[in-house]
Amino acid sequence: MEPAIHARDLTKTFRGVVAVNGLDLNVGAGEVFGLIGRNGAGKTTTLRLLLGLLRPDSGKAHLLGNDWWQAKPGLRERVCYVSQAWQHPDWMSVADLCRYSAHFYSRWDSGLARGLAGRWELPWDRPLGRVSGGHQRLASVLVALAARPDVLLLDEPAAGLDPVARRDLTRCLVDALVRVDSCAVLLCTHLLSDVERLATHVGVMDHGRVVGSGSMDDWQRTMRRVQVVFGGTSVPEGAEVPGTLRSERLGPVLTVIARVADDSLLDGLRSIPGARVNVFPLSLEELFVEWFGPASPVGAAGPEDLGRSGDPVGGVQ
């Protein structure tokens, strides 16, 4: 059976600029897939292709097994999308927005809508044009959750929220998704701490492709910064850290970002006379900064190297 969210060899070009380049993506029911990448990586374009808001140049973009460009209303009500931009009339209040939205969703949960409004301290009857941008964002998320969708697409859902509101939004998302455990969620965000708290799977997008993906457990368990300090004045010729994705050499010090599935893989380096091996865990944000930061011209490896054979975290989905 095809996953709830499925893209295969998806491509989109704008006036000669490739925004999405042969992208493959699978998100199954019950999964929360965090799609991360730098500005311009193609994340928002991917969402718009999946939703049928843009036509792909080639490839497949399916939600719930269907091309959304031709989806019927009865199917569309099973998918919700929260975009980066505010899209509701300013004169509407949260109450107006909920009454309006309830007509389009047969599974509309008015109790959940009221509960979230109270929890987030959203003014129920005040025009949304007179509340903060953060409250407008929460109103959009409220509507998406109260619709009880099978697929939820979130594009920077916590943009403009303070840290307390962001944390509460994450808790509410988790709570709502537990109640509808078959919902497939695709989350695009730059707030990587939110991805760590919410996502079950993570994919890295670069130049229009998902260049590496895997479960959050695998990312946290295997991705490490390894620093090897050798005796002498330079790194010995041929010295390598198994599983290296990105490396930098400075005098006798070799620093790499690597997949270390088993610490014993570093025993060969530890056996070199005078070598000191230090291993540091990486948060998702640290990994992102290290991965996409300036690369050393010597032995540097980019994100396109993740996902090669034998990599439990890689494997483009």
N, C-alpha and C positions, 0 to 999 in steps of 0.2 A: 504494500500500500504506500502511496506517495505521502511524504511528510506534509504536515499542515502548511508549512511555508517551504517552498521549493523553487530554486532557481538553477538553471543549467545553461552554461555557456552564454550567459546574459551579457549583451553588449549594447551600449548607447553612446553615440557621438554627437556633440554639438558643434557645428561649424568647424569640423576638422579636429576638435579637441575631444579625446576619448575620456568620457566620465566613468563608464563602467566597461570593463575589458575582460570578457570571457568569464564572468563571475559564476561560481558554483556555491550554493548555500542550501542547507537542509536544517529545519527546526521542527522537531516533533512535538506532538501533543504533550503538554505538561512541562516542556522545557522553557527556560528563560535564557535566551541567547543574547549576550552582550556583544555588540559589534562596535569595535573601537578603531580609531585611525585618525590621522592628522586631518586638518581642514583641507577640503578638496579631494579627499580620498575616494569619494563617490557614495558615501553612506546615504545621504538624503535622496540622491537620484535613484539608488537601489530601492528605497521605500516607495518612491513614486512609480517606479516600474512595476513593482509588485501589486500596487493598488490600481493599476490601469490608468493612472493619471498621465503617464507617458507611454508611448509605443516603443518597444525595443527595436533596435536595428536588426538584431538576430538573437536567437536563444529563447529560452522558456522562463516565464515568471508565473508561478501558480500559487494561489492561496486556497486551501481546502480542496485541492485537486482541480481547480478551475482557473482559466485565464480571466482575470478581473476586468479586462476591457469589455467583456461580453457577459459579465455576471448579472443575474436577475436580482431584483430587490429582496426576495426571500432569502437569497444567499448572502447578500451584502450586509444584512443586519447582524450577521455572525462575526463581522470583522469591525474593529474600531481602530482609529488612527488619531494620535495626538501629535500635531505638527509643531515645529519650532515657533510659528507665528500665531498670534491671536486671530481667530477666524470667526468669532461670534459677534452679533450686533451689540454695540455698546449700551443701547437702551435696555437690553434684557437684564433681568436679575437672575440669580441662580434658580429661583423658583420658576421664572419664565422659561429658562433654558431647559430645565428638567421636564416641565409640562410639554414643551415643544418636542424634545428628544424622545419622550416616552411613546409618541405616535409612530416612531420608526423602528422600535425594538420590542418584539413580542415578549422578551424575557426581562424587560425593564424592572429593576429592583428599586422601588421608591424608598423603601426603608434604608437600604444601603446609601442612597443618595442623601437622605436626610442625616443619617449618621455621620457620613464623611463631612458634610457641611458643618455640622456641629463640632466635630473633632478638629477640623482645620480652621474653625472660627470664621467661616465664610458668611458674610452678611446675606441672609436668605432673600430679602426683598429690595436690596439696594441695586441700582443699575450698575452693571459691571464696568461701564466706562468711568465710574467714580471710585473704583477700588484699585489697589496696587496691581502692578504687572504680575507679581507673585501669586496673588489671589486669582487673577484671571487664568493663570497657568493651572492652578489647582482646580478651578471650575472645569477646565477641559478634561483633566484627568478624572475628575469625579464622574462626568458624563460617560467616559469610556469604561470605567469600572462598573457603573450602575447598569450598563447595557448587558452585562454578563456575556462577553463575546467568547468565541472559540479561538480567535486570533486577535492579538493586541499588538499594534505597531506603535512604538514610542520614539519620537525624535526629540532628544534633549528635554525630557519631561520635567526635570528639576531646574531648568534655566530660570534665573531670577529669584530663586527661593533662598532664604537664609538657612544656615546649617541645621537649625532645629526643625524647620519645615521640611527640609530635605530628608532628614532622618525619619520624620513622621510619615512622609510620603512613602518612603521605602517600606516601613512597617505596614502601612495600609495596602500597598501593592502585594506584599507577601501574604497578608491576611486574606485579601480578596482572591488571590490565585490559589490559595489552599482550599478555599470553598469551591472553586471551579478548577479542579486539578488537571483537567484536560486542555486548558487554555495554553496555546503556544504564544510566546512573547518574543518579539524582536526589539531589543533596546539599543538605540544609538545614542551615545553620550560621550562627553569629554570628562565627566565626573567619575573617574575610575574607582574611587572608593565606593560609589553607589553600585557599580558593576560587581565589585567584590562582595557586597552584602546581598545582592539580589540574584545575580546570574548563576545558572547551573553550568552554562557553557560560554566560552569566550572565543571570538574570532577577531583576527587582526586584518584590517583592510588597508591596502596600499596600492595606489595607482589603479583603482578600479577593480581590484581582485581581492578575494579573501585568501591571504597568503599563508595563514596558519590558523588552526582552530583545535579546540579540545575542551575537555571538561574543566571546570574551575579547580577541582581537586588536583588534576594533573598539572595545571599551571602552577599552583601553589606548592605542590610537592616536589616538582623537578626543576623549576627555573631558578638559577643561582648566578651570583657574581662570584667568580673564582679569581683570586689573585695569587700568582706564583712569583716569589722572589728568588732569583737564582744567585749563586755566587759569581763573582766576576763583574764585568762592566756591561754585559749585554745578554739578551736572551739567547740561549744556544740555538744554533740552526736546527730546524726540524722539531723544536719543542712545541707541542700542541696539547690542548685540553680537549678530551673527548666530548663530543656533543656541542662544540663551539658554534655559536650563531653570530657573534660579533667579537672582535678582539682589538686590543691596543697594546703596543709595545713601547716602553719608555725605559731606556737603559736596561738594567737587569730585571725589570718588572714586566710580567705579562699579565694583563687584566682582561678577562673575557666575560661575556654573558653566555651561559651554556645551559643545556639540558643535562642535568645530573640525575638520572633515574636511580643510580646506585652509587653511593659514596666510594665503593671499592674501585670504581672506574678511575679514581684519582691516585690509586696506590702506585702506579708507575711513575708519576711525577714525584710523589713523596719519597720514592727510592733513590732519586737523583741526589748525589752527595751535595750538601749545602743548600738544597732547595727547601723553601718554606711555602706551604700551601695553605691559604686561608679561604674559607668558603662562607659566603654571606647570603641569607635569604633575601628575596626581592618581593616587595609589594607589586601589585599590578601597575600602579603609577610609576614606581621606580623602574620597572621593566620597560614600560612605554617610553620613558625619558631616555633610558640607556639605549634602547633599541633604535629610536628615531633620531637620537642626537648625532652630532658630528662624528663621522667614522674615521678611524685611522687608515691611511692608505696601505698600511702593511697588515695583511691578514684580516682585513675588515670583511664582515659578512652582513648582509642586509636581511630584512624580513623575508625576502623571497627565498632564503635558504631554509626557513622553517617548513616542515612538512615533508622532508625527504624520507625515503624509505628507512624504517626503523625508529622513527621519532614518534613516541606515544602521544605527544601533545599535538604534533602536526597532523598532516593529512587533510588537505583542503576539502571542506564539506560542500 
